[in-house]
Amino acid sequence: MPNKSNMKTVARFHRWSRKGYAVFNSLHKVVVIGTLTLSCSIISTPCKSQHKPDTMQISQIMEIDSVVITAQREPVVASKVTRPVLSVTKSEIEGAPARTIESLLEFLPGVDVRTRGVYGTQSDISIRGGTFDQTLVLLNGISMSDPHTGHHSMNLPIDPDAIEKIEVLTGPAARVFGANAYNGVVNLITRPAGQQKVLLRLTGGDFGLYSANATLNLMTGKVKHLINVGKSGSDGFTRNTDFQTIHAFVHSLAEFQMLTLEAQAGYSDRGFGANSFYSPKYPDQFEQTRTINASVKAYTTGRVRVSQALFWRRNYDRFELFRSDAPSWYTGHNYHRSDVAGGSFNATTIWSGGKTSAGVEYRHEGILSNVLGTNMVTPVPVEGEAGVNYTRSGERDCYSLFAEHTIYLGKITVNGGVLGYYAPQIVRGMKFYPGLEAGFSVTPSVHLSAAFNRTLRLPTFTDLYYTTLTNVANPGLLPEEASVWEAGVRYRLRKYTTEINGFYRAGTNMIDWVQYPGDDKWYSANITEVNISGFETSVRYQNSLKKDCFGIRQWRASWQYTQADKNSEGVLSKYVLDNLKHKVDAMVDVQMPTGLGTQVRGSYQQREGTYLRWPDNAPTAYESVWLLDIQLSWVVGHLTFFAEVSNLFNIDYIDHANVPQPGRWFRGGVVYQSAF
């Protein structure tokens, strides 16, 4: 037995290059520092077998990199972040009654998840009363946004078992991540482990649900690999809600003395009954999407750090208004192929005046379609569809210039920057979107923050070109823009974190599909002004327990409130004007002896706005809803058995107009994981 009185608090720094005195970074190796006292919100306390453990006798190894937040051009440690960032950890993901990324986000404060297709087939993510097109989704910092429509931004090639952490930046982030980070960012982070291990998950449940997933970590020399594959399907909880999905993802990482190389590639295929997705008049719709993405990154360490990335993403979409028994007037399905390709470069230097970053990005976005765009001179055959051609197309080039500077003045952190944006096919000339943020650590436990940012969102190709018998698009749409003011306070005391953040967003040229009195068509239009104000407040508790101890590992409670000043007299909105007004979320994760555990999550949601109820077309308000999910798990050696249920009280509700949502849904299965 070691002598506990001789054990010391130890901090292990892999990189410490956030300050002008970053001497540790120049050593290019791990530096172990003894007798150093640090305060960090993620420090866990072991299971208490006595009334008061002597914390001075506990050896604490704190991996500083694990608290890095990517809310700025250059990642920063959590204590220096000047914006509200929500973080979902690996342990919370593992214990959640959630087998999709959307369901992991469902219960976070400020986040609105509206599903059409079940089990992750199609979901829309919005933040702080915004729309799904205003949220930027990243996979390891690479944009997954789709210029065709934001409905496809969650066509991701991974499942929750592959995710190391989820970061959600609630608020505008265009000057950091570019256009379409209008109202918030969801960054899904995977990381290959430094050991060889495997995780296999089998799931079954109601409505013929099946799911098989595998996650493998491998080492080949200095290169670490993460491989995640899976397949799932269901007969559907009601008519025309069946689905089948497959996905595959590879993430490789090679770390050298001053250089890191990173590559990722993914594929997903989703086919699903689209019951009343876009028209309740014809409920037997069907949709299939196939998404391929790939990217490579390289970044250096040192006093001047450079990062470069190349990325590509392609999405195929086939939409069938009639899955079978089409009427004679139906001429055929809708086919779309959207492409995004580009690259970025960023450089950061640390000097006596602070930390300065500058970068550029180029994105080319295009679409081939038989519905969207302008007529093509030479049609292009649709892959895999005999006799079908893309007859229309659209494209645009997007140029971004970024600059940011951070100053550390003792307890005060000031961060400011600007985005210069040029999209010649949308607007003339370059436009600038500045931002300024400040944080003040009043005490080690109390942190104040305030921010002002300008932001934008480009119209999608659907906004610009989708014209049918019931829809009229507007090729002359302008980008959405907004000015956003924010302020917040965070209080941390041992295992507790309390936070409240308020905001006011003045939006202009808001893009929406609207219907005017006496007209049964929907029009894409720039609504002159939509101003939204609100706040989120939350309390979180985190604890660390030894394997066979009883107690609460973590719990969280939050309340989100938004109020929209819409100027919408006489206009029926599809998206912009039906935000969540109240959202109350709660989660508790309990560990019991002998490997047992449970996590319970609940949410109350009150939505603004109305929709036209089918079949009488009566304007109908969205009803408030209470949702409760629960999971029970039991760990036995390398096996984990689990049982879970979503919508425990079998509540009848809708997220989108006339689209049914599943009631109570039981699932269960087994997970095997082991190192080798």
Buried (B, 14 or more C-beta within 10 A) or exposed (E): EEEEEEEEBBBEBBBBBBEBEBEBBEEEEEBEEEEEEEEBBBBEBBBEEEEEEEEEEBEBEBEBEBBBBBBBBBBBBBBBBBBBBBBBBBBBBBBBBBBBBBBBBBBBBBBBBBBBBBBBBBBBBBBBBBBBBBBBBBBBBBBBBBBBBBBBBBBBBBBBBBBBBBBBBBBBBBBBBBBBBBBBBBBBBBBBBEEBEBBBBBBBBBBEBBBBBBBBBBEEEEBBBBBBBBBBBBEBBBEBBBBBBBBBBBBBBBBEEEEBBBBBBBBBBBBBBBBBBBBBEBBBBBBBBBBBBBBBBBBBBBEEBBBBBBBBBBBBBBBBBEBEEBEEEEEEBBBBBBBBBBBBBBBBBBEEEBBBBBBBBEBBBBBBBBBBBEEBEEBEEBEEEEEBBBBBBBBBBBBBBBBBBBBBEEEEBBBBBBBBBBBEEBBEEBBEBBBBBBBBBEEEBBBBBBBBBBBBBBBBBBBBBBBBEEBBBBEEBBBBBBBBBBBBBBBBEEBEBBBBBBBBBBBBBBBBBBBEEEEEBBBBBBBEBBBBBBBBBBBBBBBBBEEEBEEBBBBBBBBBBBBBEBEBEEBBBBBBBBBBBBBBBBBBBBBBEEBBBBBBBBBBBBBBBBBBBBEEEEEBEBEEBBBBBBBBBBBEEEBBBBBBBBBBEEBEBBBBBBBBBBBBBBBBBBBBBEEE
